[in-house]
Amino acid sequence: MSKFTIVKSSDITSLALTPAGQRAGADKGDPQIAIQTLAPDAVGNLGIWECQPGGWPVVNRPDTEFTYIISGRALLTDDSTGEVAEICGGDLVILPPGWTGRWDVIEPVRKVYAIY
């Protein structure tokens, strides 16, 4: 039997995350990441993610990412338009399949994400 998952707001901001090494494809800085998977029985990949400053390209994203930024600051660059958007705590970002661009983390970012 499946059950629902509730993550209290205090846990979203302070839950200890598991170190997962440098972000794959990093080409700037040392973006070390840490993750806590949520609801492992749910469809998709759901969790809390944190990343230290650094940057990496994303080429032809294969899936959708729905992410809510809890804290920190980053720049997202969209290759198709050249737009550079600064994101920070309280912002919601949706990256669709096929998206190509770049993440540049300026201040450590913590986010809640759903990838499907």
N, C-alpha and C positions, 0 to 999 in steps of 0.2 A: 504494500500500500504506500502510495506517495503522500508526502505531507508538505505543507507550505514552509517557506523560509521567511523569517523576520530578522532583519539586521537593525539593531538599535542605532540611532544617530550617533551616540557616543562611540560605538564600535567602528562606524564608518570613518571617523576622524582619528581614532587612536588604536585600533586593532593592530597587533603586531603582525607584520607580513613576512613571508618567507623569501629570503634573498634568492634571486634567479639569475645573477650575473649581468654582464653587459647586454644591452639591447642589441639584438641581431641587426647587422647592417650598419651599425653606428660608424659615422665618418667624422664626427666632431665631438670633442670632450670625452667624458667617460660616463655615459648614461647607464649607471647601474640601476637595475629594476628589482622590485620586490612585489610579490603577488599573494593574494589570498583568494582561492576559488570559493565561490558561493553556489549553493544549490547544484551539486554535481550530478544529480539525476535529471535536471531540467534540460530542455533542448537548447543547444548553443553553449557558449563559453561565457560564464558570468562571474564577476569578481571585483575585487578591489586591487588597484594597481598603483604603484608609486615609482617615480623615476627621478634620478638625479640629473643635473644639467648635462646637456649634450644634444646631438642631432643625428637624424637619419632620414634617408629617402624612403618613400613608399611608392612602389610601382605597380599599377594595375591591381589594386586591392581585390582579393577574391571574394570578400564577404562584406556584410554591413556591420559597422561598429556604431553603437549608440552609447555615448559616454557623457557622464555628468562630472564636471570638474569640481572637486571638493576644495582644493587649495593649490597654490602655486601659480606660475605663469609660463606660458609657452607661445611660440609663434607657429601658426599653421600656414604653409604656403600651398596654394592650389596651382598646379602646373598648367591647367587648361586656361586659366584666366590671369595668372600672375598675381592674384590677390594674396596679400599677406595679412592674416588676422591674428591679433593678440587675444589669447583666451586666458581666463583666470577663474578663480573660485566662483561658483554660481552659474557658470556657462554650460550650456548643453551643446554637444557637437555630434553630428551624425555624418559619418563617412560612408558613402554608398559603394557597392561593388563597382570596380573599374576605376575608382578614384586613384589619381596619381598626384603626389605632392611631397611635402616634407614637414616633419616635426622638428622643432628646435626648442628644447626645454631651457628656459632662462632661470627659473627658480624651481626647486623640487616640486613636482606635480603629483597630487594624489587624486585618483578618479575612481568612480564606480563605472563598470562597463558591462555591456552585453554585446557579444559578437555572435552573429548567426548568418 
